[in-house]
């Protein structure tokens, strides 16, 4: 039992890396400028117990990842920046929905928000060091069975 965070982060990262659209993809939020081209990163943002899917012997959880796409605002013309990033986001959504259990590591990706937070994305800008980046942050909720044993 336990969260199995290393395996989960590796699975979330490997889906992104397998798409072949990222110059680099990290399993942690970057502290330094991601560099030129499309970059990505993932990290755990929230952990919640699964209040509706846990049994009497074990408690499950909902692990919410942020998966963030980064591109420097000067990398592409303004009218092509967002479409390029949305194409990558589209591929990521397809990968996470298409492998609904991340190879059997989790019960499911909570696509529709049955546990409270649906799969989604939000655009924004972020200044990192001296650069401004266009970012899209995906909220990726993962429902995990039987994480902690319950004492009797």
C-alpha positions in Angstrom: 0.0 0.0 0.0 1.0 3.6 -0.2 0.7 6.3 -2.8 3.4 5.0 -5.2 4.3 8.6 -6.1 7.4 7.7 -8.2 5.4 5.4 -10.5 2.5 7.8 -10.8 4.8 10.7 -11.7 6.7 8.6 -14.2 3.5 7.5 -15.8 2.1 11.1 -16.1 5.5 12.2 -17.5 5.9 9.3 -19.9 2.6 10.0 -21.6 3.7 13.5 -22.3 7.2 12.5 -23.5 5.8 9.8 -25.8 4.0 12.4 -27.8 7.2 13.7 -29.2 6.1 17.4 -29.1 8.1 18.6 -26.1 11.7 19.8 -26.1 11.9 18.8 -22.5 9.5 17.5 -19.8 10.2 17.4 -16.1 8.6 15.6 -13.2 8.7 18.7 -11.0 7.8 22.4 -11.3 10.7 24.3 -12.8 12.5 27.0 -10.8 14.5 28.2 -13.8 13.5 29.2 -17.3 12.4 26.1 -19.2 14.2 27.3 -22.4 13.2 27.6 -26.0 10.5 25.5 -27.6 7.6 23.7 -26.0 8.4 22.5 -22.5 6.3 20.7 -19.9 6.3 19.7 -16.3 4.1 17.8 -13.8 3.8 17.8 -10.0 1.3 16.9 -7.4 -0.9 19.9 -6.5 -3.5 18.3 -4.1 -4.1 15.1 -2.3 -7.6 14.2 -1.0 -9.0 11.0 0.5 -11.6 9.3 -1.7 -14.7 9.8 0.5 -17.0 7.8 -1.8 -14.9 5.0 -3.2 -13.0 3.7 -0.2 -14.0 0.5 1.6 -13.9 -0.7 5.1 -10.4 -2.2 4.8 -8.6 0.6 3.0 -8.8 4.3 2.0 -8.3 5.4 -1.5 -7.3 8.9 -2.6 -7.6 11.5 -5.3 -4.2 12.8 -6.4 -4.5 16.0 -8.5 -1.5 16.7 -10.7 -0.7 20.0 -12.4 0.7 19.3 -15.9 1.9 22.7 -17.2 3.0 23.5 -20.8 5.4 26.4 -21.3 6.5 28.3 -24.3 8.4 31.6 -24.3 6.1 34.4 -25.8 8.8 35.2 -28.4 9.2 31.7 -29.7 6.2 32.0 -32.1 4.2 34.7 -33.7 1.3 35.7 -31.3 -1.4 34.3 -33.6 0.3 30.9 -33.7 1.4 30.6 -30.1 -1.9 29.5 -28.6 -2.9 27.1 -31.4 0.5 25.4 -31.1 0.0 24.9 -27.3 -3.6 23.8 -27.7 -2.5 21.2 -30.2 -0.2 19.8 -27.5 -2.9 20.0 -24.9 -5.2 18.2 -27.2 -2.7 15.3 -27.6 -2.2 15.2 -23.8 -5.9 15.0 -23.1 -6.1 12.2 -25.6 -3.2 10.3 -24.0 -4.6 10.6 -20.5 -8.2 9.7 -21.4 -7.0 7.0 -23.8 -5.0 5.3 -21.0 -7.7 5.7 -18.4 -5.9 3.7 -15.7 -2.3 4.7 -16.6 -1.4 1.1 -17.3 -3.3 -0.2 -14.2 -1.6 2.1 -11.7 -4.8 3.9 -10.8 -8.5 3.3 -10.7 -9.1 6.0 -13.3 -8.4 9.5 -14.5 -11.4 11.4 -13.2 -12.3 12.8 -16.6 -15.8 14.1 -15.6 -15.1 15.1 -12.0 -17.0 12.4 -10.2 -14.7 12.9 -7.2 -15.0 16.7 -7.4 -12.4 18.0 -9.9 -12.7 17.1 -13.7 -9.8 17.0 -16.1 -9.4 20.5 -17.4 -7.0 23.2 -18.5 -6.4 26.9 -18.0 -4.3 29.4 -20.0 -2.1 32.1 -18.5 1.2 33.8 -18.5 4.1 33.3 -16.1 7.3 35.2 -15.6 10.3 33.0 -14.9 13.6 34.7 -14.4 13.8 37.4 -17.1 11.3 35.7 -19.5 7.6 35.7 -20.0 6.0 32.4 -20.9 2.6 31.4 -22.2 1.4 28.5 -20.0 -1.5 26.1 -20.1 -2.0 24.3 -16.8 -3.8 21.0 -17.0 -5.6 19.7 -13.9 -5.2 16.0 -14.0 -7.2 14.2 -11.2 -6.2 10.6 -10.6 -8.3 8.2 -8.5 -6.1 5.6 -6.7 -7.5 2.6 -4.9 -6.5 1.2 -1.5 -3.7 3.6 -0.5 -3.8 3.3 3.2 -5.0 0.4 5.4 -7.7 1.2 7.9 -7.2 -0.1 11.5 -10.0 -2.2 13.0 
